[in-house]
Amino acid sequence: MSIQSNLLTIKSTLPNHVTLVAVSKTKPNHMISECYDIGQRHFGENKVQDLVDKYHALPKDIKWHFIGHLQTNKVKFIASFVHLIHAVDSLKLLKEINKQALKNNRIIHVLLQFHIAKEASKFGLNKNSCDEVLNSESFANLKNISIVGVMGMATFTDDENQIKSEFKALGVYFKELKINKHIASISFIELSMGMSGDYKLAIAEGSTMVRVGSSIFGSR
C-alpha cells in the first residue's frame, strides 16, 4: 500500500467532524508532500528543530501541530507559525507560550494534556492540578493563548475496555471544562485522543481529533 492509499483509506473511516493530524515526525519531506498532494494539511511533529526545518521547506498553508513534550526554552522557535500546541501541562508553559505569542502579535491555540493512562511515563494534568492552573491569578492575565480543548493518551495495551474507560475519563474532563468559567467555551471544541492503534475506539468515545502516523507512513 502506498502512503496516499493508506491516507485515503483512513480518511474514509473518519466522520466529518474529526480532524486527522498526520504524525510526520521522523519522516522525510517527500513523504509529507505525498500526503499534501492529495489534500492533507494537518501534520504533527514532536521535535522543535525538525518542525522549524519542515516549516521553512514545505508549503505555507500546512497547519503544523506540535505534539511532543514542549520545553519552555523552545517555544520561541515555533511561536510565529505553530497552528496548535497539543501537550500543555503546566502554568509555566502556558505563561511562556503567552509571552512568545504576544511578541509575535498572535493568539496561539493550545490543548491541555491530561494524564489518563496507567503508565507513569506519560505526562499530563489531573483534575486538581488543572483547577489550580485555571483558578490562578496568573492564568487570568494570559490574553494571547486560547485553550481550545483537551488531549490525552491511553495506556499502550490490548485491553480495549481499559482504553475505552481512559478515553471516557478524558471525555468527562472535557465536558466539565466546557462549563468552567475560566474557559471560553465557544472556542473550546477539541477532544483530542486516539492514535494509529486506538483511534477508532477514541472516535466512538467522542474524539474530534486523532493523531495517526504509522498507519499512514508505515512503521519506522
C-alpha positions as CSV (number, residue, x, y, z in Angstrom):
1,M,0.0,0.0,0.0
2,S,1.2,3.5,-0.8
3,I,1.2,6.4,1.6
4,Q,-1.5,8.1,-0.4
5,S,-3.7,5.0,-0.4
6,N,-3.1,4.5,3.3
7,L,-4.2,8.1,4.0
8,L,-7.3,7.9,1.8
9,T,-8.3,4.6,3.5
10,I,-8.1,6.2,6.9
11,K,-9.8,9.4,5.9
12,S,-12.7,7.3,4.5
13,T,-13.3,5.9,8.0
14,L,-13.4,9.3,9.8
15,P,-16.6,11.2,10.5
16,N,-16.6,14.7,9.0
17,H,-16.2,16.4,12.4
18,V,-12.9,14.6,13.2
19,T,-9.6,16.3,12.2
20,L,-6.8,13.9,11.1
21,V,-3.3,15.0,12.2
22,A,-0.8,13.0,10.2
23,V,2.1,12.4,12.5
24,S,5.1,13.1,10.3
25,K,7.8,13.1,13.0
26,T,11.0,11.4,11.7
27,K,9.5,11.3,8.2
28,P,11.2,13.0,5.2
29,N,9.7,15.9,3.4
30,H,8.9,13.9,0.3
31,M,6.5,11.7,2.3
32,I,4.7,14.8,3.7
33,S,4.5,16.1,0.2
34,E,2.7,12.9,-0.9
35,C,0.0,13.5,1.7
36,Y,-0.1,17.2,0.9
37,D,-0.7,16.5,-2.8
38,I,-4.0,14.7,-2.0
39,G,-5.3,17.4,0.3
40,Q,-3.8,16.6,3.8
41,R,-3.0,19.8,5.6
42,H,-2.6,18.9,9.3
43,F,0.7,17.5,10.3
44,G,2.2,16.7,13.7
45,E,5.9,17.0,14.8
46,N,7.4,16.3,18.2
47,K,10.9,17.9,17.9
48,V,11.2,21.7,17.6
49,Q,14.1,21.8,15.2
50,D,12.5,19.3,12.8
51,L,9.3,21.3,12.9
52,V,11.2,24.5,12.1
53,D,13.1,22.9,9.3
54,K,9.9,21.4,7.7
55,Y,8.0,24.7,8.1
56,H,10.6,26.5,6.1
57,A,10.9,23.8,3.4
58,L,7.2,22.9,2.8
59,P,4.1,24.8,1.7
60,K,3.0,27.6,4.0
61,D,-0.7,26.5,4.1
62,I,0.2,23.4,6.2
63,K,-1.2,23.6,9.7
64,W,1.6,22.4,11.9
65,H,0.8,20.8,15.3
66,F,3.4,20.4,18.0
67,I,2.6,17.1,19.6
68,G,5.6,16.4,21.8
69,H,6.6,17.5,25.3
70,L,7.5,21.1,24.7
71,Q,10.3,22.7,26.8
72,T,9.7,26.4,27.7
73,N,13.0,27.5,26.2
74,K,12.0,26.1,22.8
75,V,8.6,27.8,22.5
76,K,10.1,30.9,20.8
77,F,11.2,28.9,17.8
78,I,7.7,27.9,16.8
79,A,5.6,30.7,18.2
80,S,5.4,32.6,14.9
81,F,3.7,29.8,12.9
82,V,2.5,26.8,15.0
83,H,-1.2,26.0,14.5
84,L,-1.8,24.1,17.7
85,I,0.3,23.0,20.7
86,H,-1.1,19.8,21.9
87,A,0.5,18.8,25.2
88,V,0.4,21.7,27.6
89,D,0.5,20.5,31.2
90,S,1.8,23.4,33.3
91,L,1.2,27.1,34.1
92,K,4.8,27.7,33.5
93,L,4.5,26.5,29.9
94,L,1.2,28.4,29.4
95,K,2.9,31.6,30.5
96,E,5.8,31.1,28.1
97,I,3.5,30.4,25.2
98,N,1.6,33.5,26.0
99,K,4.8,35.6,26.2
100,Q,6.0,34.4,22.8
101,A,2.5,34.8,21.2
102,L,2.5,38.4,22.4
103,K,5.9,39.0,20.8
104,N,4.5,37.6,17.5
105,N,1.3,39.6,17.8
106,R,-0.9,36.5,17.6
107,I,-3.0,34.2,19.8
108,I,-1.7,30.6,20.0
109,H,-4.1,27.8,20.4
110,V,-3.3,25.0,22.9
111,L,-4.7,21.8,24.3
112,L,-4.5,20.9,28.0
113,Q,-2.9,17.5,28.4
114,F,-4.5,15.1,31.0
115,H,-2.8,12.1,32.4
116,I,-5.4,9.3,31.8
117,A,-3.1,6.3,31.2
118,K,-1.8,3.8,33.8
119,E,1.8,4.4,32.6
120,A,3.7,6.8,34.8
121,S,6.0,7.8,31.9
122,K,3.2,9.8,30.3
123,F,2.8,13.5,31.1
124,G,-0.3,15.4,32.0
125,L,-2.6,17.2,34.4
126,N,-5.1,15.7,36.8
127,K,-8.3,17.4,37.9
128,N,-6.8,19.1,40.9
129,S,-3.7,20.4,39.1
130,C,-5.9,21.7,36.2
131,D,-8.1,23.5,38.7
132,E,-5.1,25.1,40.3
133,V,-3.9,26.4,36.9
134,L,-7.3,27.8,35.8
135,N,-8.0,29.4,39.2
136,S,-4.7,31.2,39.4
137,E,-4.4,34.9,39.0
138,S,-1.6,34.4,36.5
139,F,-3.8,32.4,34.2
140,A,-6.4,35.2,34.2
141,N,-3.8,37.5,32.7
142,L,-2.9,35.3,29.7
143,K,-4.6,37.0,26.8
144,N,-2.5,35.6,23.9
145,I,-3.4,31.9,24.4
146,S,-6.6,30.2,23.6
147,I,-7.4,26.8,25.2
148,V,-9.3,25.1,22.5
149,G,-9.6,21.6,24.1
150,V,-8.0,18.7,25.9
151,M,-5.8,15.8,24.9
152,G,-4.6,12.6,26.4
153,M,-3.0,9.3,25.5
154,A,-4.4,5.9,26.6
155,T,-2.3,3.1,28.0
156,F,-0.5,1.1,25.4
157,T,-2.4,-2.1,25.9
158,D,-4.5,-4.7,24.1
159,D,-7.3,-4.3,26.7
160,E,-9.9,-2.4,24.8
161,N,-12.1,-2.0,27.9
162,Q,-9.2,-0.2,29.7
163,I,-8.6,2.0,26.7
164,K,-12.3,2.9,26.4
165,S,-12.5,3.8,30.2
166,E,-9.5,6.1,29.9
167,F,-11.0,7.8,26.8
168,K,-14.3,8.1,28.8
169,A,-12.4,9.8,31.6
170,L,-10.9,12.4,29.3
171,G,-14.4,13.0,27.9
172,V,-15.6,13.8,31.4
173,Y,-12.8,16.3,31.9
174,F,-13.7,17.9,28.5
175,K,-17.4,18.3,29.5
176,E,-16.5,19.7,32.9
177,L,-14.1,22.2,31.4
178,K,-16.6,23.2,28.8
179,I,-18.7,24.9,31.5
180,N,-15.7,26.2,33.5
181,K,-16.0,30.0,33.9
182,H,-12.3,30.4,33.1
183,I,-12.6,28.8,29.7
184,A,-14.0,30.5,26.7
185,S,-16.5,27.7,25.8
186,I,-17.2,29.0,22.3
187,S,-13.6,28.1,21.2
188,F,-13.2,25.1,23.5
189,I,-14.2,22.3,21.0
190,E,-11.4,19.8,20.7
191,L,-11.3,16.4,22.4
192,S,-8.0,15.1,21.0
193,M,-7.5,11.4,21.6
194,G,-6.7,8.4,19.6
195,M,-3.6,7.2,17.6
196,S,-2.9,4.6,15.0
197,G,-3.8,1.7,17.3
198,D,-6.8,3.0,19.0
199,Y,-8.3,5.9,17.0
200,K,-11.5,4.1,16.2
201,L,-12.2,3.5,19.9
202,A,-11.4,7.1,20.6
203,I,-13.9,8.3,17.9
204,A,-16.5,6.1,19.4
205,E,-15.9,7.9,22.7
206,G,-16.3,11.4,21.2
207,S,-12.8,12.3,19.9
208,T,-12.7,15.2,17.5
209,M,-9.0,15.0,16.6
210,V,-6.8,11.9,16.0
211,R,-3.1,11.6,15.6
212,V,-2.1,8.9,13.1
213,G,1.4,8.2,12.0
214,S,2.5,4.6,11.4
215,S,-0.9,3.6,9.7
216,I,-0.2,6.3,7.1
217,F,3.6,6.3,6.7
218,G,4.4,2.8,7.8
219,S,6.5,1.9,10.9
220,R,10.0,3.2,11.1
